[in-house]
Amino acid sequence: MKKRLVVLTGAGISAESGLKTFRDSDGLWEGYNVMDVATPEAWQRNPALVQEFYNERRKQVLQAEPNAAHLALAKLEENFDVHIITQNIDDLHERAGSSNITHLHGVITLAQSDHNPNLLYPIDGAEIKMGALCELGSQLRPHVVWFGEAVPMIETAATICGEADLFMLVGTSLAVYPAAGLIDFVPAGVKKYIIDPKIPSVGHYQNIVRIEKSATEGMKEVTEVLLSY
């Protein structure tokens, strides 16, 4: 039986495909204050602005390509039972070929009902138009978990982490909760690989292997280690 490898990925893995993170030094995301484009209040206040912002982000995602780190995770399925939990809203893991992906913060390439978040729809092209309605008659919005909204997949992700034989963090600063708390559900005896150029303080965790490299460089190194088991 294959060992279960649970991988939590963050913005750092997508950054190497050209997708910018929102936690830049100036607190802006593509020139916008995140509170103006990524909260339920922003949507209520100016839905057209929020829609436009995510339409532009979606175009960037569709133009991006999976990088070597995404592809390495997909290839590890040949040797491990790989479960990816991602904080990213892009679909690069899917396009790289990974099979088991839990999106904590939604997927920007899908639309959801403003009335019922469980009603999801494919998007024809890169844009959701204002006036495009769900079957209940409410405006379609991006399938993205905004600041201040519940993270519906967090309990599923915690269960997956609790069943890990190996655990890996790739490109995440452990700064965004509740996702940052998922490492607490990984059994203490499980080896935990952390790949990031700036690894956060993880002093109280056991069996940590720190790899202070980019996602692509770090995945290459960890892959060689894992395949030598």
ABEGO torsion letter per residue (X at the ends): XBBBBBBBBBAAAAAAAGBBBABBAAGBBGGBBAAAAABAAAAAABAAAAAAAAAAAAAAAAABBBBAAAAAAAAAAAABBBBBBBABABAAAAAAGBABBBBAAEBAABBBBAABAABBBBBBEABBBBGBBBAAGBBBBBBBBBBGBBBAAAAAAAAAAAABABBBBBGBAGABOAAAAAAAABBAABBBBBBBABBBBAAABBGBBBBBBBAAAAAAAAAAAAAAX
